[in-house]
């Protein structure tokens, strides 16, 4: 029985169906699980990011309200001071001596009514009148401002008309006071109008508490998986909004420290709570120094994927089992003609499976005109072949589309790198300096940039930048930034003006809130003086003789985040033989397999120990050390460096 044609066909078809079904089920389960798991994790990240953005927005509004209140209070006490000063100056002018002036002034002051407190001190800074008698008799030298300096310090240092704002508190007053103090024209008196600012700070704290209250209500309504939870804590590891009750006892300071270290990581932290493996997603709110963490059991994230994959597997398995059962019955009924059919089928793999003529040929050669089971089988095979053709064509189209996208990205990479200067040395006719630059994107295209060009015979402009985010958006932002640098440098020799204009352009119509850190310097190649702007970028590294150090100092914040910012121009002077290194955080923040950073200190020690003065060799040395440090770890950020050695003019 086993050697019969019918048995062989049945065994063969059975093996084929089992192998095909198993392969499809395995591949389907894997793809479906990954797709659903990624979707779940993105949903968690989106929830966390929405909360993050909401909190930062509310906090910015809170700070703006606080600034407005302080300005209003300043205007109020200044206006009240002017009223009092004018009146008291008039009393002093009409009085023959200081004693009479004090008596007349005291009588008049008791009749007026203003909302703020006020005091008057003599030339020795001793207060002889206070609207509430609290400070009467005290000396302004005893009252310290927020910098622990006597309020009288500025008054004593000048004989000219004087006015100042000061924030102080003393033993006689519980709350902080904002004072506006001016000098009177006669007898060296001073008058100060004060008002309580503790209520503003209290109101600010109340608003922060309200933010926490609203967040807690929102956290209670957010559902993540089955038992996932969100909680909030600050930099002092104080829990502001606790997680679900089942997790609260397990939250320790060590765990919070671990979560703080994983802030804004691309992947969740793996922790163990209540003997359950948990994915922890942590985000840092810099404005308030808060941390948002979502805790989700790993099994609950995988559960929807497992259920869906299992359901699909059952459906696919069921379909193939039904098909196999039908084929077994059919083979028993028409095994005779199958030999002929088999011979014809064996010839199909040598044909072009996408050819319409092959389908027509099969319809003519197979037993499609028969009315019995053989004809039905032949027609079923033709139908299956047609569906296979469709799938093959679809696969070919999908593969072609993917290859086209990859090709376009490669072209975009070539275009992006093509706009950067790559000929080194760039100015062989210039003996005063030599430089070399290097850029390696983490993806097909990146957001780092560098550039250098001569403004005139005596000035060289060098720049480096790091755009937020990665990929195509960052690359486009990078191209815009580089173009703006070149455009504005044509009309000015001030690095401050260049960055200020760039910031104004990038801040407008910036719906994705992208920004760029910039380091732009203009070097006088005759004197070695460089005037530069550091807009939130890593400090340049200088090697001068036996000394290697970071040139600290910021000109202002990142470019593109906010309009109306003016950047302070900084300066340094290079001596003959000095080396200057610009770089992005892709160098110092490169991580190895142990999640350790390359670090500023390691870069400094590497440059310090190097004995080469050739920019290309300096960059090559850093690259070698980076590759050794990150061996086996994928590059996570763009790496860019620009090294310049100043030789001076002979």
Order of alpha helices (4+ residues) and beta strands (2+ residues): alpha-alpha-beta-beta-beta-alpha-beta-beta-beta-alpha-beta-beta-alpha-alpha-beta-beta-beta-alpha-alpha-alpha-alpha-beta-beta-beta-alpha-alpha-beta-beta-beta-beta-beta-beta-alpha-alpha-alpha-beta
